[in-house]
Amino acid sequence: MEKAGFKLVGKSEINANPKDTKDYPGGVWTLPPTLSQGQKDRERFVTIGESDRMTLKFIKPKAS
């Protein structure tokens, strides 16, 4: 992003999910809302919830 001229001005863990261990056979699609494994281990994945995420805020400074 910085190479494209944007500057990182903030970040947040507001969307973090510590229950997400990130080691599922189908990646994040294994978790809700997709549940790509269908009924297989569904209860486990629903309990984990959605994937761990981060939030970043960038701005593009005005050219001088």
Contacts in CASP RR format, 6 or more apart in sequence:
PFRMAT RR
TARGET T0000
AUTHOR 0000-0000-0000
METHOD contacts of the structure
MODEL  1
MEKAGFKLVGKSEINANPKDTKDYPGGVWTLPPTLSQGQKDRERFVTIGE
SDRMTLKFIKPKAS
1 8 0 8 1.000
1 58 0 8 1.000
2 8 0 8 1.000
5 60 0 8 1.000
5 61 0 8 1.000
6 58 0 8 1.000
6 59 0 8 1.000
6 60 0 8 1.000
7 58 0 8 1.000
7 59 0 8 1.000
7 60 0 8 1.000
7 61 0 8 1.000
8 56 0 8 1.000
8 57 0 8 1.000
8 58 0 8 1.000
9 57 0 8 1.000
9 58 0 8 1.000
9 59 0 8 1.000
10 56 0 8 1.000
10 57 0 8 1.000
11 54 0 8 1.000
11 55 0 8 1.000
11 56 0 8 1.000
11 57 0 8 1.000
12 54 0 8 1.000
12 55 0 8 1.000
12 57 0 8 1.000
13 54 0 8 1.000
13 55 0 8 1.000
14 55 0 8 1.000
15 52 0 8 1.000
15 53 0 8 1.000
15 54 0 8 1.000
15 55 0 8 1.000
16 52 0 8 1.000
16 53 0 8 1.000
16 54 0 8 1.000
17 48 0 8 1.000
17 49 0 8 1.000
17 50 0 8 1.000
17 51 0 8 1.000
17 52 0 8 1.000
17 53 0 8 1.000
18 52 0 8 1.000
19 47 0 8 1.000
19 48 0 8 1.000
19 49 0 8 1.000
20 31 0 8 1.000
20 48 0 8 1.000
20 49 0 8 1.000
20 50 0 8 1.000
20 51 0 8 1.000
20 52 0 8 1.000
21 48 0 8 1.000
22 51 0 8 1.000
22 52 0 8 1.000
24 30 0 8 1.000
24 31 0 8 1.000
24 45 0 8 1.000
25 37 0 8 1.000
26 36 0 8 1.000
26 37 0 8 1.000
28 34 0 8 1.000
28 51 0 8 1.000
29 36 0 8 1.000
30 36 0 8 1.000
30 37 0 8 1.000
30 45 0 8 1.000
31 45 0 8 1.000
31 48 0 8 1.000
31 49 0 8 1.000
31 50 0 8 1.000
31 51 0 8 1.000
32 45 0 8 1.000
32 46 0 8 1.000
32 49 0 8 1.000
32 50 0 8 1.000
33 50 0 8 1.000
35 42 0 8 1.000
35 45 0 8 1.000
35 46 0 8 1.000
37 45 0 8 1.000
END
